[in-house]
C-alpha cells in the first residue's frame, strides 16, 4: 500500500511537470500522444474516391502538401481544379487560391467544371519571390519582423477563410537566382534551393491556418546519357511533399472518352501513389477523367473501392455485385445503380470510410496496363532541376 501511495504521488508530480512544460513551450509544439484531435485527418477532398483509397486518405489533411506530376495532357491541372471544386462544396463559405504560374487559367473552363469563380482568388505570377510573399508575407531581414502580411497570415488571424492553395506549376516558378540575369548565366540548382527555404517556411503556416496545398509538376527525361526521368525541384521538393502521385493516361482504345464526332475528350487515368504519409506507398488507382466535366463513372469507381474494403461482395469476375438487397450483374450496371441513388451512394461510401478507419486495408485491383505503368515510377530526381 505504501508503494502504491508513493507511486501515485510521483505520478501526480510528474504530470504536473509535463503540464508545466506544455504550458511554457506552447501546446502547439508539444502535446500528449493520446490527444486524438491533434492527429485529425480532416482536410480538402481529393477528387477521386479510388485515388483517395490508394493514397491512404480521402482528403489531403490540413497543413500538408501534395504533388501531382506526369506526362503532358495527363490531367494534372484538371485534377487540382477538381479538388478546388470539391473543397468549395465541402466548405460553402471558404475561398481557394490558385497560383497560376503558367498563365493558363481558363475562366470558361473552370466555370464549366462547376467551380464557383466568386470564391476563387487567382495569383497570376511566375516570380517565386512574389508568389511566396503573397502567400506568406514579407520579412525585413534586419529586424526579423514582417513588413507585409500574406494570405496565410490573414487566415491565421481569422480575417480570411482559405482551405486550399493550388500552385500550377512548380516547373514554371522563376527562383530569385535567375531574376535579372543574362541568358548566358548559369546557376547551380536555383529552383531546389529556393523551394527548400520557401516550402519549409510555408508548411507551418499552412498548419496554423488550417489549409492544404496541392502542386502540379512536369515529367522530364534526363539528357545525360544515363536515362531515367526527373521533375523540376529535385529531391528537395520530393522531401517537402506529404503526397506524390504520378498520373499516367491509358492508351487503350476502350479507355478513351470520345465525343459524338470521335474526338478525344478524356481518358482512363492510372495513378500511382509514389509517396504518402497516410498509408503504404506504391498503391495504384484508376478512374475516368473527362476534360469537360471532371471525374466520371463515379459509381463504377465506388463499386471497385467498396469491394476492396469489404462493403460490396464480388468474389469472382463472373459473379454479381452484391450489396444488401441489391444484386446486379456487371460493374457498369451496378455503378449506374449507385449513381442513380445518391442516398445509396453515400451509404456505401460512408461504410467504406468506416471500414478504413477501423483498419481495413483496401488494396484495389489494377489492370495489366497499370502494372506496367508502375514500373516507370522510380523517379531519378536530383538537385540539378
Secondary structure as the mmCIF struct_conf table of DSSP 4:
data_model
#
loop_
_struct_conf.conf_type_id
_struct_conf.id
_struct_conf.beg_label_comp_id
_struct_conf.beg_label_asym_id
_struct_conf.beg_label_seq_id
_struct_conf.end_label_comp_id
_struct_conf.end_label_asym_id
_struct_conf.end_label_seq_id
HELX_RH_AL_P HELX_RH_AL_P1 UNK A 2 UNK A 25
TURN_TY1_P TURN_TY1_P1 UNK A 27 UNK A 29
BEND BEND1 UNK A 30 UNK A 30
TURN_TY1_P TURN_TY1_P2 UNK A 33 UNK A 34
HELX_RH_3T_P HELX_RH_3T_P1 UNK A 36 UNK A 39
STRN STRN1 UNK A 43 UNK A 45
HELX_LH_PP_P HELX_LH_PP_P1 UNK A 46 UNK A 46
BEND BEND2 UNK A 47 UNK A 47
HELX_RH_AL_P HELX_RH_AL_P2 UNK A 49 UNK A 55
TURN_TY1_P TURN_TY1_P3 UNK A 56 UNK A 56
BEND BEND3 UNK A 58 UNK A 58
STRN STRN2 UNK A 59 UNK A 61
TURN_TY1_P TURN_TY1_P4 UNK A 62 UNK A 63
STRN STRN3 UNK A 65 UNK A 70
BEND BEND4 UNK A 71 UNK A 71
TURN_TY1_P TURN_TY1_P5 UNK A 72 UNK A 73
BEND BEND5 UNK A 74 UNK A 75
HELX_RH_AL_P HELX_RH_AL_P3 UNK A 76 UNK A 90
BEND BEND6 UNK A 91 UNK A 91
TURN_TY1_P TURN_TY1_P6 UNK A 92 UNK A 93
STRN STRN4 UNK A 95 UNK A 100
TURN_TY1_P TURN_TY1_P7 UNK A 101 UNK A 102
BEND BEND7 UNK A 103 UNK A 103
HELX_RH_AL_P HELX_RH_AL_P4 UNK A 107 UNK A 113
TURN_TY1_P TURN_TY1_P8 UNK A 114 UNK A 114
HELX_RH_3T_P HELX_RH_3T_P2 UNK A 117 UNK A 119
STRN STRN5 UNK A 120 UNK A 123
STRN STRN6 UNK A 127 UNK A 127
HELX_RH_AL_P HELX_RH_AL_P5 UNK A 128 UNK A 136
STRN STRN7 UNK A 138 UNK A 139
TURN_TY1_P TURN_TY1_P9 UNK A 141 UNK A 143
STRN STRN8 UNK A 146 UNK A 148
HELX_RH_AL_P HELX_RH_AL_P6 UNK A 151 UNK A 156
TURN_TY1_P TURN_TY1_P10 UNK A 157 UNK A 158
BEND BEND8 UNK A 159 UNK A 159
STRN STRN9 UNK A 162 UNK A 168
HELX_RH_3T_P HELX_RH_3T_P3 UNK A 170 UNK A 172
STRN STRN10 UNK A 174 UNK A 174
HELX_RH_3T_P HELX_RH_3T_P4 UNK A 176 UNK A 178
TURN_TY1_P TURN_TY1_P11 UNK A 179 UNK A 180
TURN_TY1_P TURN_TY1_P12 UNK A 183 UNK A 184
BEND BEND9 UNK A 188 UNK A 189
HELX_RH_AL_P HELX_RH_AL_P7 UNK A 190 UNK A 209
TURN_TY1_P TURN_TY1_P13 UNK A 210 UNK A 210
STRN STRN11 UNK A 212 UNK A 218
STRN STRN12 UNK A 220 UNK A 221
BEND BEND10 UNK A 224 UNK A 226
STRN STRN13 UNK A 229 UNK A 230
TURN_TY1_P TURN_TY1_P14 UNK A 232 UNK A 233
HELX_RH_AL_P HELX_RH_AL_P8 UNK A 234 UNK A 240
BEND BEND11 UNK A 242 UNK A 242
STRN STRN14 UNK A 243 UNK A 249
HELX_RH_3T_P HELX_RH_3T_P5 UNK A 253 UNK A 255
STRN STRN15 UNK A 256 UNK A 258
TURN_TY1_P TURN_TY1_P15 UNK A 260 UNK A 261
BEND BEND12 UNK A 262 UNK A 262
STRN STRN16 UNK A 264 UNK A 276
BEND BEND13 UNK A 277 UNK A 279
TURN_TY1_P TURN_TY1_P16 UNK A 281 UNK A 282
STRN STRN17 UNK A 284 UNK A 290
TURN_TY1_P TURN_TY1_P17 UNK A 291 UNK A 293
STRN STRN18 UNK A 294 UNK A 296
HELX_RH_AL_P HELX_RH_AL_P9 UNK A 298 UNK A 308
TURN_TY1_P TURN_TY1_P18 UNK A 309 UNK A 310
BEND BEND14 UNK A 311 UNK A 312
STRN STRN19 UNK A 313 UNK A 313
BEND BEND15 UNK A 316 UNK A 316
TURN_TY1_P TURN_TY1_P19 UNK A 317 UNK A 318
BEND BEND16 UNK A 319 UNK A 319
HELX_LH_PP_P HELX_LH_PP_P2 UNK A 320 UNK A 320
STRN STRN20 UNK A 321 UNK A 323
TURN_TY1_P TURN_TY1_P20 UNK A 324 UNK A 325
STRN STRN21 UNK A 326 UNK A 328
BEND BEND17 UNK A 329 UNK A 330
HELX_RH_AL_P HELX_RH_AL_P10 UNK A 331 UNK A 340
HELX_RH_AL_P HELX_RH_AL_P11 UNK A 342 UNK A 357
TURN_TY1_P TURN_TY1_P21 UNK A 358 UNK A 359
HELX_LH_PP_P HELX_LH_PP_P3 UNK A 363 UNK A 365
HELX_RH_AL_P HELX_RH_AL_P12 UNK A 368 UNK A 374
TURN_TY1_P TURN_TY1_P22 UNK A 375 UNK A 376
TURN_TY1_P TURN_TY1_P23 UNK A 383 UNK A 384
#
